[in-house]
């Protein structure tokens, strides 16, 4: 009997012909046959469903109807149905196709033979013979070929036994994610063979027993048991071993074990054998709870053969949100961060820890709150300073504690008002010594700087006058601070100007500041190189006056000079921190011009120039720094060009009009014509702050990622989408080199190759990382990633992503495909 054509039924109602009514009765589920039969007494109508369900809930699976079609259908109602020729049976997310299909309704058993094909929620199985209980998905399939939707993994098996819709057991099976090619003798680049292969699509894990992995014709010894993911979902078990070569640590062999504790908690334990050092054990625990989250890592080496001692490191972060309403606040949160290591050499010996090559390790605990226009925090901050005898650094002061309270009110009768309050207890051990200069002639003065308490307040009021084409913002500030020292200040008696501060146990100073910021904005439509743009012209004038207050004998606890750039040239204070308020009587003039795409609002280019004119010397300075004389300051020029998404140029020049030389130049250019193609180069020059200071810099930095196939004309043009590469058979060059023109040597360098074999990716990367003036760590990283299965070797991905600007991984986790993408 031919398949009924429902398209001929009237639109108002679907009254089936007699044969279809009989067929529908034969296909009703055993549990609901009587109810369904009663429904057929009236006209059939379509019922709306709110959405397509990715997974059919288990309670609803038993209520689903079955639909059968074929060239010829016969059988007995409520007992069995036999379909021959283009036979198919559909129920829920499962469909069976075969040459012949027999359905035993009381036992819910389908038997299919001849070109059998099953689609179960997007997963496909093909073979000559199938027996299956449709509702529970229990049965077996002989001589089957299968393909999983989530990974594209496929293979063959002598027999597959289906336990339920999620679990199956394959006998004498193989598995690969390599795309099948249609030619005789095809073999995948890699393949897993196993006597028994258990798969669980609910847990997304496969377990192979008596398994062998074959790659390019080379097979591993048999593994008693081997587990692997069926998608990117986490699972407990041994991760692939990591093997690397380091010039300091020797051969490194790590075997991570991953523990998927819960959907919101996991841990990784990694013992690592370093042939030159010993065994290091790393534990990493992560959690994500309602209201709080964090991560904790502990590394421990019981005995380091190179340092003749035990080594350890702790890195932990925790963030938490509290119930603010219970304490009468709008928001209330806290965080704790711990970074501690065993010794000063840890940063150079273990350079791939969370702190990388940092020599200042901060540990802090903070509570934050807000209420209306008020906000604040209470914080305790402690630094561990890792010293190097060849390049010592001054330890910063610990803040034990620091308490702030800030008030910000905007547009209060047209005024903006703010009040910033800060109490900090500074503590350093041992006491830090600073060299300080008296006046413009620098006789050395040794100031013994004690621990201290500081109270700081800054009140600000401004009245912005803003129109579409102009703005004027007058502002008044009052900065006040007071110090209480743990011991009297001791100053070299040779410095007569400091005599009044000898033995002082406290100090205070109050400094007012007035500033006036104003500018205009002009626009016009223009055309450059055939492109319609909006061009702006934005002149700006910024005047600031701060009277001189002698602050030379006040210690410096948290203050540093601001970098000279377009962000800081229009600020009232030349320092960050609260120990120095610069005396100023200066005018900053500048102009900016931008080219804007009228359709997108994107900036195609920006050009700027600014310069300061000082009407008096700036006397307030940091220790060892001479006053800044009045007159015309350095000229600051900058440009940013993003004419197309492919090209980008950024440059800044600091030019001294008196010496007619540049004291600092930066030039960066980037070319990114498409995915997996990027080249960047940067030139940086910084003159020495003073003759013989040895703090200058002159370097060239180059980074790249590029398909080598482009060199011989194989441009590809076949990007497969984000995180999927450009297809197999392509080589990629990756790297970054930093060359010091002052020292005439390569400081840091990364260079490597990646090969995309479609179902596998090979990587080899050589990294050189400077750890001192005459020392460096060099290591080689090899990795083979079997896509959708596992990886072997040392992953260089973190190194590549951290160091190469705009590096794009050839494979990235993406959302799993819906079962409807392979709907049958």
Secondary structure, DSSP 8 states (H G I E B T S, - for coil): -----GGGS-SS-B---HHHHHHHHHHS-GGGHHHHHHHTTS-B-----SS--SS--HHHHTT---EEE-SEEEEETTTEEEEEEEEEEEETTEEEEEEEEEEETTTTEEEEEEEEEEEETTEEEEEEEEEEETTTTEEEEEEEEEE-TTT--EEEEEEEEE-SSSEEEEEEEEEB-S---SSTT---SEEEEEEEEEEETTTTEEEEEEEEEEETTEE---EEEEEEESSS----EE---EEEEETTTEEEEEEEEEEEEETTEEEEEEEEEETTTEEEEEEEEEEEETTEEEEEEEEEEEEETTTTEEEEEEEEEEEEE--SGGGT-SEEEEEEEEEEESSTTHHHHSTTSTTTT-SEEEEEEEEEEEETTEEEEEEEEEEEE---TTS------EEEEEEEEEEEEEEETTEEEEEEEEEEEEE-SS--EEEEE-SSS--EEEEE---EEEEEEEEEEEEEEEETTEEEEEEEEEEEEEEEESS--B--TT-GGGGGGTT--EEEEEEEEEEEEEEE-EEEEEEETTEEEEEEEEEEEEEEEE-----TTS--SS-EE---STTTTTSS-SEESSS----EEEEEEEEEEEEE-TTT--EEEEEEEEEEEESS-B----TT---B-SEEEEEEEEEEE-SSTTEEEEEEEEEETTTTEEEEEEEEEEEEEETTEEEEEEEEEE--SSTT----EEEEEEEEEEEGGGGGT-------STTSTT-SSEEEEEEEEEEETTTTEEEEEEEEEEEE-SSEEEEEEEEEEE-SSS-EEEEEEEEEEETTTEEEE---HHHHHHHSTT---SS-------GGGG--
